[in-house]
Amino acid sequence: MKIRDAYSSINGEFGTVTMPSGGIEVISDDGRTMYTIDLKDGILRIAAGELCKIDGLLLDTSLVITPHSCNVVMISRPIYDKAAK
């Protein structure tokens, strides 16, 4: 799997980075894993990481999947609510 910054081609940069493991981790502001993403046999798998902070908010480990259009979904993590647990 290869990746590149989504906006790099706008800047005229087309370089890619090879990911031998086939996956990446998205890191939150506090250095914890926010998402793990891997691609195998044409299937994109996205998993929530651990409790983490982004913009000062503590995020839950569950995922919310919202259809955006016929070929786009939005994946988010709700704000952690200790009272609901």
PDB file of N, CA, C and O in Angstrom:
ATOM      1  N   MET A   1       0.850  -1.168   0.000  1.00  0.00           N
ATOM      2  CA  MET A   1       0.000   0.000   0.000  1.00  0.00           C
ATOM      3  C   MET A   1       0.895   1.230   0.000  1.00  0.00           C
ATOM      4  O   MET A   1       1.926   1.260   0.672  1.00  0.00           O
ATOM      5  N   LYS A   2       0.493   2.241  -0.757  1.00  0.00           N
ATOM      6  CA  LYS A   2       1.194   3.520  -0.773  1.00  0.00           C
ATOM      7  C   LYS A   2       0.211   4.596  -0.342  1.00  0.00           C
ATOM      8  O   LYS A   2      -0.992   4.489  -0.582  1.00  0.00           O
ATOM      9  N   ILE A   3       0.733   5.629   0.292  1.00  0.00           N
ATOM     10  CA  ILE A   3      -0.098   6.752   0.706  1.00  0.00           C
ATOM     11  C   ILE A   3       0.571   8.053   0.299  1.00  0.00           C
ATOM     12  O   ILE A   3       1.767   8.096   0.013  1.00  0.00           O
ATOM     13  N   ARG A   4      -0.226   9.113   0.278  1.00  0.00           N
ATOM     14  CA  ARG A   4       0.302  10.463   0.090  1.00  0.00           C
ATOM     15  C   ARG A   4      -0.666  11.432   0.750  1.00  0.00           C
ATOM     16  O   ARG A   4      -1.828  11.100   0.984  1.00  0.00           O
ATOM     17  N   ASP A   5      -0.196  12.590   1.037  1.00  0.00           N
ATOM     18  CA  ASP A   5      -1.028  13.644   1.603  1.00  0.00           C
ATOM     19  C   ASP A   5      -2.133  13.964   0.604  1.00  0.00           C
ATOM     20  O   ASP A   5      -1.864  14.146  -0.583  1.00  0.00           O
ATOM     21  N   ALA A   6      -3.369  14.032   1.078  1.00  0.00           N
ATOM     22  CA  ALA A   6      -4.517  14.241   0.200  1.00  0.00           C
ATOM     23  C   ALA A   6      -4.420  15.536  -0.598  1.00  0.00           C
ATOM     24  O   ALA A   6      -4.983  15.620  -1.690  1.00  0.00           O
ATOM     25  N   TYR A   7      -3.729  16.539  -0.090  1.00  0.00           N
ATOM     26  CA  TYR A   7      -3.651  17.827  -0.775  1.00  0.00           C
ATOM     27  C   TYR A   7      -2.316  18.049  -1.472  1.00  0.00           C
ATOM     28  O   TYR A   7      -2.060  19.131  -2.000  1.00  0.00           O
ATOM     29  N   SER A   8      -1.470  17.033  -1.475  1.00  0.00           N
ATOM     30  CA  SER A   8      -0.148  17.229  -2.066  1.00  0.00           C
ATOM     31  C   SER A   8      -0.206  17.489  -3.561  1.00  0.00           C
ATOM     32  O   SER A   8       0.594  18.267  -4.081  1.00  0.00           O
ATOM     33  N   SER A   9      -1.145  16.847  -4.270  1.00  0.00           N
ATOM     34  CA  SER A   9      -1.203  17.060  -5.722  1.00  0.00           C
ATOM     35  C   SER A   9      -1.639  18.481  -6.067  1.00  0.00           C
ATOM     36  O   SER A   9      -1.308  18.983  -7.141  1.00  0.00           O
ATOM     37  N   ILE A  10      -2.373  19.130  -5.175  1.00  0.00           N
ATOM     38  CA  ILE A  10      -2.742  20.535  -5.391  1.00  0.00           C
ATOM     39  C   ILE A  10      -1.487  21.392  -5.400  1.00  0.00           C
ATOM     40  O   ILE A  10      -1.396  22.364  -6.149  1.00  0.00           O
ATOM     41  N   ASN A  11      -0.521  21.028  -4.564  1.00  0.00           N
ATOM     42  CA  ASN A  11       0.736  21.761  -4.474  1.00  0.00           C
ATOM     43  C   ASN A  11       1.753  21.312  -5.520  1.00  0.00           C
ATOM     44  O   ASN A  11       2.880  21.806  -5.547  1.00  0.00           O
ATOM     45  N   GLY A  12       1.351  20.370  -6.384  1.00  0.00           N
ATOM     46  CA  GLY A  12       2.260  19.888  -7.414  1.00  0.00           C
ATOM     47  C   GLY A  12       3.199  18.797  -6.937  1.00  0.00           C
ATOM     48  O   GLY A  12       4.143  18.447  -7.645  1.00  0.00           O
ATOM     49  N   GLU A  13       2.961  18.252  -5.753  1.00  0.00           N
ATOM     50  CA  GLU A  13       3.797  17.174  -5.225  1.00  0.00           C
ATOM     51  C   GLU A  13       3.048  15.856  -5.408  1.00  0.00           C
ATOM     52  O   GLU A  13       1.894  15.729  -5.001  1.00  0.00           O
ATOM     53  N   PHE A  14       3.703  14.896  -6.011  1.00  0.00           N
ATOM     54  CA  PHE A  14       3.046  13.621  -6.276  1.00  0.00           C
ATOM     55  C   PHE A  14       3.782  12.465  -5.617  1.00  0.00           C
ATOM     56  O   PHE A  14       3.577  11.312  -5.995  1.00  0.00           O
ATOM     57  N   GLY A  15       4.630  12.749  -4.643  1.00  0.00           N
ATOM     58  CA  GLY A  15       5.387  11.709  -3.970  1.00  0.00           C
ATOM     59  C   GLY A  15       4.486  10.821  -3.117  1.00  0.00           C
ATOM     60  O   GLY A  15       3.492  11.279  -2.552  1.00  0.00           O
ATOM     61  N   THR A  16       4.848   9.560  -3.038  1.00  0.00           N
ATOM     62  CA  THR A  16       4.108   8.614  -2.224  1.00  0.00           C
ATOM     63  C   THR A  16       5.048   7.964  -1.215  1.00  0.00           C
ATOM     64  O   THR A  16       6.269   7.998  -1.365  1.00  0.00           O
ATOM     65  N   VAL A  17       4.457   7.377  -0.197  1.00  0.00           N
ATOM     66  CA  VAL A  17       5.213   6.648   0.816  1.00  0.00           C
ATOM     67  C   VAL A  17       4.697   5.218   0.820  1.00  0.00           C
ATOM     68  O   VAL A  17       3.491   4.997   0.930  1.00  0.00           O
ATOM     69  N   THR A  18       5.588   4.249   0.704  1.00  0.00           N
ATOM     70  CA  THR A  18       5.196   2.842   0.739  1.00  0.00           C
ATOM     71  C   THR A  18       4.958   2.414   2.170  1.00  0.00           C
ATOM     72  O   THR A  18       5.766   2.689   3.057  1.00  0.00           O
ATOM     73  N   MET A  19       3.840   1.737   2.387  1.00  0.00           N
ATOM     74  CA  MET A  19       3.480   1.234   3.711  1.00  0.00           C
ATOM     75  C   MET A  19       3.537  -0.295   3.655  1.00  0.00           C
ATOM     76  O   MET A  19       2.539  -0.927   3.311  1.00  0.00           O
ATOM     77  N   PRO A  20       4.685  -0.903   3.987  1.00  0.00           N
ATOM     78  CA  PRO A  20       4.823  -2.356   3.861  1.00  0.00           C
ATOM     79  C   PRO A  20       3.822  -3.142   4.717  1.00  0.00           C
ATOM     80  O   PRO A  20       3.460  -4.266   4.368  1.00  0.00           O
ATOM     81  N   SER A  21       3.378  -2.562   5.826  1.00  0.00           N
ATOM     82  CA  SER A  21       2.432  -3.269   6.691  1.00  0.00           C
ATOM     83  C   SER A  21       1.027  -3.263   6.102  1.00  0.00           C
ATOM     84  O   SER A  21       0.174  -4.051   6.509  1.00  0.00           O
ATOM     85  N   GLY A  22       0.788  -2.374   5.146  1.00  0.00           N
ATOM     86  CA  GLY A  22      -0.540  -2.261   4.560  1.00  0.00           C
ATOM     87  C   GLY A  22      -1.480  -1.393   5.367  1.00  0.00           C
ATOM     88  O   GLY A  22      -2.670  -1.317   5.059  1.00  0.00           O
ATOM     89  N   GLY A  23      -0.964  -0.735   6.400  1.00  0.00           N
ATOM     90  CA  GLY A  23      -1.841   0.082   7.219  1.00  0.00           C
ATOM     91  C   GLY A  23      -1.153   1.305   7.789  1.00  0.00           C
ATOM     92  O   GLY A  23       0.068   1.450   7.729  1.00  0.00           O
ATOM     93  N   ILE A  24      -1.982   2.181   8.345  1.00  0.00           N
ATOM     94  CA  ILE A  24      -1.474   3.387   8.986  1.00  0.00           C
ATOM     95  C   ILE A  24      -2.234   3.620  10.289  1.00  0.00           C
ATOM     96  O   ILE A  24      -3.302   3.047  10.506  1.00  0.00           O
ATOM     97  N   GLU A  25      -1.685   4.448  11.137  1.00  0.00           N
ATOM     98  CA  GLU A  25      -2.355   4.901  12.347  1.00  0.00           C
ATOM     99  C   GLU A  25      -2.483   6.411  12.276  1.00  0.00           C
ATOM    100  O   GLU A  25      -1.539   7.106  11.903  1.00  0.00           O
ATOM    101  N   VAL A  26      -3.655   6.914  12.636  1.00  0.00           N
ATOM    102  CA  VAL A  26      -3.863   8.353  12.764  1.00  0.00           C
ATOM    103  C   VAL A  26      -3.679   8.668  14.240  1.00  0.00           C
ATOM    104  O   VAL A  26      -4.349   8.080  15.090  1.00  0.00           O
ATOM    105  N   ILE A  27      -2.777   9.589  14.549  1.00  0.00           N
ATOM    106  CA  ILE A  27      -2.407   9.892  15.922  1.00  0.00           C
ATOM    107  C   ILE A  27      -3.127  11.151  16.390  1.00  0.00           C
ATOM    108  O   ILE A  27      -3.196  12.143  15.664  1.00  0.00           O
ATOM    109  N   SER A  28      -3.659  11.103  17.604  1.00  0.00           N
ATOM    110  CA  SER A  28      -4.390  12.242  18.166  1.00  0.00           C
ATOM    111  C   SER A  28      -3.428  13.269  18.761  1.00  0.00           C
ATOM    112  O   SER A  28      -2.212  13.077  18.762  1.00  0.00           O
ATOM    113  N   ASP A  29      -3.996  14.356  19.263  1.00  0.00           N
ATOM    114  CA  ASP A  29      -3.184  15.425  19.843  1.00  0.00           C
ATOM    115  C   ASP A  29      -2.348  14.952  21.031  1.00  0.00           C
ATOM    116  O   ASP A  29      -1.259  15.472  21.274  1.00  0.00           O
ATOM    117  N   ASP A  30      -2.864  13.953  21.779  1.00  0.00           N
ATOM    118  CA  ASP A  30      -2.130  13.486  22.958  1.00  0.00           C
ATOM    119  C   ASP A  30      -1.212  12.308  22.651  1.00  0.00           C
ATOM    120  O   ASP A  30      -0.677  11.690  23.572  1.00  0.00           O
ATOM    121  N   GLY A  31      -1.020  11.986  21.365  1.00  0.00           N
ATOM    122  CA  GLY A  31      -0.069  10.960  20.965  1.00  0.00           C
ATOM    123  C   GLY A  31      -0.626   9.545  20.944  1.00  0.00           C
ATOM    124  O   GLY A  31       0.101   8.604  20.626  1.00  0.00           O
ATOM    125  N   ARG A  32      -1.893   9.379  21.276  1.00  0.00           N
ATOM    126  CA  ARG A  32      -2.511   8.055  21.245  1.00  0.00           C
ATOM    127  C   ARG A  32      -3.100   7.783  19.865  1.00  0.00           C
ATOM    128  O   ARG A  32      -3.316   8.696  19.069  1.00  0.00           O
ATOM    129  N   THR A  33      -3.355   6.501  19.604  1.00  0.00           N
ATOM    130  CA  THR A  33      -3.930   6.120  18.318  1.00  0.00           C
ATOM    131  C   THR A  33      -5.397   6.511  18.266  1.00  0.00           C
ATOM    132  O   THR A  33      -6.189   6.098  19.113  1.00  0.00           O
ATOM    133  N   MET A  34      -5.755   7.311  17.266  1.00  0.00           N
ATOM    134  CA  MET A  34      -7.140   7.734  17.066  1.00  0.00           C
ATOM    135  C   MET A  34      -7.870   6.760  16.146  1.00  0.00           C
ATOM    136  O   MET A  34      -9.003   6.371  16.429  1.00  0.00           O
ATOM    137  N   TYR A  35      -7.225   6.361  15.040  1.00  0.00           N
ATOM    138  CA  TYR A  35      -7.762   5.384  14.095  1.00  0.00           C
ATOM    139  C   TYR A  35      -6.625   4.498  13.605  1.00  0.00           C
ATOM    140  O   TYR A  35      -5.482   4.941  13.500  1.00  0.00           O
ATOM    141  N   THR A  36      -6.946   3.245  13.306  1.00  0.00           N
ATOM    142  CA  THR A  36      -6.052   2.401  12.520  1.00  0.00           C
ATOM    143  C   THR A  36      -6.773   2.115  11.215  1.00  0.00           C
ATOM    144  O   THR A  36      -7.971   1.830  11.202  1.00  0.00           O
ATOM    145  N   ILE A  37      -6.035   2.195  10.125  1.00  0.00           N
ATOM    146  CA  ILE A  37      -6.611   2.037   8.794  1.00  0.00           C
ATOM    147  C   ILE A  37      -5.731   1.064   8.025  1.00  0.00           C
ATOM    148  O   ILE A  37      -4.516   1.239   7.943  1.00  0.00           O
ATOM    149  N   ASP A  38      -6.364   0.030   7.457  1.00  0.00           N
ATOM    150  CA  ASP A  38      -5.585  -0.867   6.611  1.00  0.00           C
ATOM    151  C   ASP A  38      -6.400  -1.258   5.386  1.00  0.00           C
ATOM    152  O   ASP A  38      -7.628  -1.182   5.377  1.00  0.00           O
ATOM    153  N   LEU A  39      -5.689  -1.671   4.372  1.00  0.00           N
ATOM    154  CA  LEU A  39      -6.287  -2.039   3.097  1.00  0.00           C
ATOM    155  C   LEU A  39      -5.750  -3.400   2.710  1.00  0.00           C
ATOM    156  O   LEU A  39      -4.541  -3.575   2.563  1.00  0.00           O
ATOM    157  N   LYS A  40      -6.652  -4.378   2.543  1.00  0.00           N
ATOM    158  CA  LYS A  40      -6.242  -5.719   2.151  1.00  0.00           C
ATOM    159  C   LYS A  40      -7.309  -6.296   1.238  1.00  0.00           C
ATOM    160  O   LYS A  40      -8.495  -6.277   1.569  1.00  0.00           O
ATOM    161  N   ASP A  41      -6.892  -6.804   0.102  1.00  0.00           N
ATOM    162  CA  ASP A  41      -7.793  -7.418  -0.876  1.00  0.00           C
ATOM    163  C   ASP A  41      -8.918  -6.466  -1.279  1.00  0.00           C
ATOM    164  O   ASP A  41     -10.049  -6.898  -1.504  1.00  0.00           O
ATOM    165  N   GLY A  42      -8.609  -5.174  -1.370  1.00  0.00           N
ATOM    166  CA  GLY A  42      -9.592  -4.189  -1.797  1.00  0.00           C
ATOM    167  C   GLY A  42     -10.583  -3.780  -0.722  1.00  0.00           C
ATOM    168  O   GLY A  42     -11.536  -3.055  -1.005  1.00  0.00           O
ATOM    169  N   ILE A  43     -10.372  -4.235   0.508  1.00  0.00           N
ATOM    170  CA  ILE A  43     -11.276  -3.900   1.612  1.00  0.00           C
ATOM    171  C   ILE A  43     -10.570  -2.930   2.549  1.00  0.00           C
ATOM    172  O   ILE A  43      -9.498  -3.226   3.078  1.00  0.00           O
ATOM    173  N   LEU A  44     -11.185  -1.771   2.745  1.00  0.00           N
ATOM    174  CA  LEU A  44     -10.651  -0.762   3.663  1.00  0.00           C
ATOM    175  C   LEU A  44     -11.245  -1.017   5.037  1.00  0.00           C
ATOM    176  O   LEU A  44     -12.466  -1.032   5.196  1.00  0.00           O
ATOM    177  N   ARG A  45     -10.388  -1.216   6.029  1.00  0.00           N
ATOM    178  CA  ARG A  45     -10.824  -1.482   7.398  1.00  0.00           C
ATOM    179  C   ARG A  45     -10.386  -0.311   8.266  1.00  0.00           C
ATOM    180  O   ARG A  45      -9.211   0.057   8.282  1.00  0.00           O
ATOM    181  N   ILE A  46     -11.340   0.270   8.988  1.00  0.00           N
ATOM    182  CA  ILE A  46     -11.054   1.385   9.877  1.00  0.00           C
ATOM    183  C   ILE A  46     -11.494   0.989  11.276  1.00  0.00           C
ATOM    184  O   ILE A  46     -12.634   0.568  11.471  1.00  0.00           O
ATOM    185  N   ALA A  47     -10.613   1.118  12.238  1.00  0.00           N
ATOM    186  CA  ALA A  47     -10.928   0.784  13.619  1.00  0.00           C
ATOM    187  C   ALA A  47     -10.582   1.968  14.509  1.00  0.00           C
ATOM    188  O   ALA A  47      -9.613   2.688  14.267  1.00  0.00           O
ATOM    189  N   ALA A  48     -11.397   2.154  15.547  1.00  0.00           N
ATOM    190  CA  ALA A  48     -11.102   3.206  16.523  1.00  0.00           C
ATOM    191  C   ALA A  48      -9.917   2.756  17.361  1.00  0.00           C
ATOM    192  O   ALA A  48      -9.767   1.570  17.654  1.00  0.00           O
ATOM    193  N   GLY A  49      -9.105   3.677  17.733  1.00  0.00           N
ATOM    194  CA  GLY A  49      -7.991   3.378  18.618  1.00  0.00           C
ATOM    195  C   GLY A  49      -8.459   3.430  20.061  1.00  0.00           C
ATOM    196  O   GLY A  49      -9.537   2.938  20.394  1.00  0.00           O
ATOM    197  N   GLU A  50      -7.652   4.023  20.903  1.00  0.00           N
ATOM    198  CA  GLU A  50      -7.968   4.098  22.326  1.00  0.00           C
ATOM    199  C   GLU A  50      -8.608   5.439  22.671  1.00  0.00           C
ATOM    200  O   GLU A  50      -8.717   6.318  21.816  1.00  0.00           O
ATOM    201  N   LEU A  51      -9.032   5.594  23.927  1.00  0.00           N
ATOM    202  CA  LEU A  51      -9.499   6.914  24.370  1.00  0.00           C
ATOM    203  C   LEU A  51      -8.393   7.902  24.072  1.00  0.00           C
ATOM    204  O   LEU A  51      -7.230   7.652  24.391  1.00  0.00           O
ATOM    205  N   CYS A  52      -8.743   9.023  23.465  1.00  0.00           N
ATOM    206  CA  CYS A  52      -7.723   9.996  23.090  1.00  0.00           C
ATOM    207  C   CYS A  52      -8.340  11.380  23.048  1.00  0.00           C
ATOM    208  O   CYS A  52      -9.561  11.534  23.068  1.00  0.00           O
ATOM    209  N   LYS A  53      -7.476  12.386  22.988  1.00  0.00           N
ATOM    210  CA  LYS A  53      -7.938  13.772  22.944  1.00  0.00           C
ATOM    211  C   LYS A  53      -7.610  14.406  21.603  1.00  0.00           C
ATOM    212  O   LYS A  53      -6.536  14.207  21.035  1.00  0.00           O
ATOM    213  N   ILE A  54      -8.586  15.188  21.113  1.00  0.00           N
ATOM    214  CA  ILE A  54      -8.379  16.000  19.923  1.00  0.00           C
ATOM    215  C   ILE A  54      -9.024  17.354  20.208  1.00  0.00           C
ATOM    216  O   ILE A  54     -10.190  17.411  20.598  1.00  0.00           O
ATOM    217  N   ASP A  55      -8.295  18.421  20.021  1.00  0.00           N
ATOM    218  CA  ASP A  55      -8.771  19.776  20.328  1.00  0.00           C
ATOM    219  C   ASP A  55      -9.272  19.880  21.768  1.00  0.00           C
ATOM    220  O   ASP A  55     -10.229  20.605  22.038  1.00  0.00           O
ATOM    221  N   GLY A  56      -8.632  19.161  22.695  1.00  0.00           N
ATOM    222  CA  GLY A  56      -8.981  19.221  24.110  1.00  0.00           C
ATOM    223  C   GLY A  56     -10.175  18.372  24.516  1.00  0.00           C
ATOM    224  O   GLY A  56     -10.519  18.327  25.697  1.00  0.00           O
ATOM    225  N   LEU A  57     -10.818  17.694  23.560  1.00  0.00           N
ATOM    226  CA  LEU A  57     -11.989  16.866  23.856  1.00  0.00           C
ATOM    227  C   LEU A  57     -11.586  15.395  23.927  1.00  0.00           C
ATOM    228  O   LEU A  57     -10.841  14.915  23.072  1.00  0.00           O
ATOM    229  N   LEU A  58     -12.072  14.679  24.937  1.00  0.00           N
ATOM    230  CA  LEU A  58     -11.807  13.253  25.080  1.00  0.00           C
ATOM    231  C   LEU A  58     -12.796  12.493  24.205  1.00  0.00           C
ATOM    232  O   LEU A  58     -14.008  12.664  24.342  1.00  0.00           O
ATOM    233  N   LEU A  59     -12.285  11.653  23.305  1.00  0.00           N
ATOM    234  CA  LEU A  59     -13.139  10.936  22.367  1.00  0.00           C
ATOM    235  C   LEU A  59     -13.389   9.504  22.816  1.00  0.00           C
ATOM    236  O   LEU A  59     -12.501   8.845  23.355  1.00  0.00           O
ATOM    237  N   ASP A  60     -14.606   9.035  22.586  1.00  0.00           N
ATOM    238  CA  ASP A  60     -15.012   7.670  22.879  1.00  0.00           C
ATOM    239  C   ASP A  60     -14.312   6.719  21.909  1.00  0.00           C
ATOM    240  O   ASP A  60     -13.730   7.155  20.916  1.00  0.00           O
ATOM    241  N   THR A  61     -14.372   5.418  22.201  1.00  0.00           N
ATOM    242  CA  THR A  61     -13.764   4.433  21.304  1.00  0.00           C
ATOM    243  C   THR A  61     -14.745   3.890  20.276  1.00  0.00           C
ATOM    244  O   THR A  61     -14.371   3.061  19.447  1.00  0.00           O
ATOM    245  N   SER A  62     -15.995   4.344  20.316  1.00  0.00           N
ATOM    246  CA  SER A  62     -16.966   3.886  19.318  1.00  0.00           C
ATOM    247  C   SER A  62     -16.854   4.744  18.052  1.00  0.00           C
ATOM    248  O   SER A  62     -16.308   5.847  18.076  1.00  0.00           O
ATOM    249  N   LEU A  63     -17.381   4.213  16.958  1.00  0.00           N
ATOM    250  CA  LEU A  63     -17.375   4.919  15.682  1.00  0.00           C
ATOM    251  C   LEU A  63     -18.802   5.252  15.263  1.00  0.00           C
ATOM    252  O   LEU A  63     -19.722   4.469  15.497  1.00  0.00           O
ATOM    253  N   VAL A  64     -18.982   6.408  14.646  1.00  0.00           N
ATOM    254  CA  VAL A  64     -20.257   6.809  14.061  1.00  0.00           C
ATOM    255  C   VAL A  64     -20.031   6.906  12.555  1.00  0.00           C
ATOM    256  O   VAL A  64     -19.166   7.654  12.097  1.00  0.00           O
ATOM    257  N   ILE A  65     -20.815   6.143  11.785  1.00  0.00           N
ATOM    258  CA  ILE A  65     -20.688   6.137  10.323  1.00  0.00           C
ATOM    259  C   ILE A  65     -21.914   6.831   9.746  1.00  0.00           C
ATOM    260  O   ILE A  65     -23.047   6.409   9.978  1.00  0.00           O
ATOM    261  N   THR A  66     -21.676   7.901   8.990  1.00  0.00           N
ATOM    262  CA  THR A  66     -22.756   8.699   8.428  1.00  0.00           C
ATOM    263  C   THR A  66     -22.610   8.737   6.909  1.00  0.00           C
ATOM    264  O   THR A  66     -21.582   9.189   6.404  1.00  0.00           O
ATOM    265  N   PRO A  67     -23.635   8.263   6.161  1.00  0.00           N
ATOM    266  CA  PRO A  67     -23.565   8.391   4.700  1.00  0.00           C
ATOM    267  C   PRO A  67     -23.535   9.871   4.314  1.00  0.00           C
ATOM    268  O   PRO A  67     -24.282  10.684   4.857  1.00  0.00           O
ATOM    269  N   HIS A  68     -22.670  10.197   3.379  1.00  0.00           N
ATOM    270  CA  HIS A  68     -22.547  11.583   2.916  1.00  0.00           C
ATOM    271  C   HIS A  68     -23.104  11.726   1.501  1.00  0.00           C
ATOM    272  O   HIS A  68     -23.832  12.672   1.199  1.00  0.00           O
ATOM    273  N   SER A  69     -22.754  10.785   0.649  1.00  0.00           N
ATOM    274  CA  SER A  69     -23.268  10.735  -0.717  1.00  0.00           C
ATOM    275  C   SER A  69     -23.184   9.278  -1.162  1.00  0.00           C
ATOM    276  O   SER A  69     -22.860   8.402  -0.360  1.00  0.00           O
ATOM    277  N   CYS A  70     -23.476   9.016  -2.435  1.00  0.00           N
ATOM    278  CA  CYS A  70     -23.499   7.623  -2.887  1.00  0.00           C
ATOM    279  C   CYS A  70     -22.128   6.942  -2.829  1.00  0.00           C
ATOM    280  O   CYS A  70     -22.054   5.714  -2.841  1.00  0.00           O
ATOM    281  N   ASN A  71     -21.058   7.711  -2.768  1.00  0.00           N
ATOM    282  CA  ASN A  71     -19.730   7.099  -2.736  1.00  0.00           C
ATOM    283  C   ASN A  71     -18.831   7.644  -1.620  1.00  0.00           C
ATOM    284  O   ASN A  71     -17.610   7.495  -1.675  1.00  0.00           O
ATOM    285  N   VAL A  72     -19.433   8.272  -0.615  1.00  0.00           N
ATOM    286  CA  VAL A  72     -18.658   8.844   0.491  1.00  0.00           C
ATOM    287  C   VAL A  72     -19.383   8.584   1.815  1.00  0.00           C
ATOM    288  O   VAL A  72     -20.590   8.798   1.924  1.00  0.00           O
ATOM    289  N   VAL A  73     -18.631   8.122   2.817  1.00  0.00           N
ATOM    290  CA  VAL A  73     -19.162   8.045   4.178  1.00  0.00           C
ATOM    291  C   VAL A  73     -18.257   8.867   5.079  1.00  0.00           C
ATOM    292  O   VAL A  73     -17.065   9.023   4.810  1.00  0.00           O
ATOM    293  N   MET A  74     -18.831   9.385   6.142  1.00  0.00           N
ATOM    294  CA  MET A  74     -18.056  10.133   7.133  1.00  0.00           C
ATOM    295  C   MET A  74     -17.974   9.258   8.378  1.00  0.00           C
ATOM    296  O   MET A  74     -18.978   8.710   8.832  1.00  0.00           O
ATOM    297  N   ILE A  75     -16.773   9.132   8.921  1.00  0.00           N
ATOM    298  CA  ILE A  75     -16.552   8.327  10.121  1.00  0.00           C
ATOM    299  C   ILE A  75     -16.037   9.256  11.207  1.00  0.00           C
ATOM    300  O   ILE A  75     -15.047   9.963  11.017  1.00  0.00           O
ATOM    301  N   SER A  76     -16.712   9.249  12.343  1.00  0.00           N
ATOM    302  CA  SER A  76     -16.308  10.116  13.444  1.00  0.00           C
ATOM    303  C   SER A  76     -16.343   9.341  14.752  1.00  0.00           C
ATOM    304  O   SER A  76     -16.860   8.227  14.827  1.00  0.00           O
ATOM    305  N   ARG A  77     -15.787   9.953  15.760  1.00  0.00           N
ATOM    306  CA  ARG A  77     -15.806   9.386  17.105  1.00  0.00           C
ATOM    307  C   ARG A  77     -16.494  10.392  18.022  1.00  0.00           C
ATOM    308  O   ARG A  77     -16.094  11.554  18.086  1.00  0.00           O
ATOM    309  N   PRO A  78     -17.539   9.939  18.736  1.00  0.00           N
ATOM    310  CA  PRO A  78     -18.243  10.871  19.613  1.00  0.00           C
ATOM    311  C   PRO A  78     -17.401  11.279  20.817  1.00  0.00           C
ATOM    312  O   PRO A  78     -16.434  10.607  21.176  1.00  0.00           O
ATOM    313  N   ILE A  79     -17.783  12.377  21.422  1.00  0.00           N
ATOM    314  CA  ILE A  79     -17.118  12.822  22.644  1.00  0.00           C
ATOM    315  C   ILE A  79     -17.457  11.834  23.756  1.00  0.00           C
ATOM    316  O   ILE A  79     -18.614  11.440  23.910  1.00  0.00           O
ATOM    317  N   TYR A  80     -16.465  11.441  24.519  1.00  0.00           N
ATOM    318  CA  TYR A  80     -16.631  10.466  25.591  1.00  0.00           C
ATOM    319  C   TYR A  80     -17.553  11.027  26.668  1.00  0.00           C
ATOM    320  O   TYR A  80     -17.364  12.149  27.138  1.00  0.00           O
ATOM    321  N   ASP A  81     -18.558  10.232  27.055  1.00  0.00           N
ATOM    322  CA  ASP A  81     -19.496  10.608  28.086  1.00  0.00           C
ATOM    323  C   ASP A  81     -19.438   9.552  29.185  1.00  0.00           C
ATOM    324  O   ASP A  81     -20.072   8.502  29.084  1.00  0.00           O
ATOM    325  N   LYS A  82     -18.678   9.839  30.230  1.00  0.00           N
ATOM    326  CA  LYS A  82     -18.476   8.879  31.306  1.00  0.00           C
ATOM    327  C   LYS A  82     -19.809   8.497  31.962  1.00  0.00           C
ATOM    328  O   LYS A  82     -19.970   7.362  32.411  1.00  0.00           O
ATOM    329  N   ALA A  83     -20.750   9.420  32.020  1.00  0.00           N
ATOM    330  CA  ALA A  83     -22.041   9.160  32.661  1.00  0.00           C
ATOM    331  C   ALA A  83     -22.847   8.105  31.897  1.00  0.00           C
ATOM    332  O   ALA A  83     -23.643   7.379  32.492  1.00  0.00           O
ATOM    333  N   ALA A  84     -22.638   8.021  30.585  1.00  0.00           N
ATOM    334  CA  ALA A  84     -23.388   7.077  29.762  1.00  0.00           C
ATOM    335  C   ALA A  84     -22.809   5.664  29.823  1.00  0.00           C
ATOM    336  O   ALA A  84     -23.446   4.724  29.347  1.00  0.00           O
ATOM    337  N   LYS A  85     -21.645   5.494  30.385  1.00  0.00           N
ATOM    338  CA  LYS A  85     -20.985   4.188  30.425  1.00  0.00           C
ATOM    339  C   LYS A  85     -21.444   3.354  31.585  1.00  0.00           C
ATOM    340  O   LYS A  85     -20.980   2.226  31.756  1.00  0.00           O
TER     341      LYS A  85
END
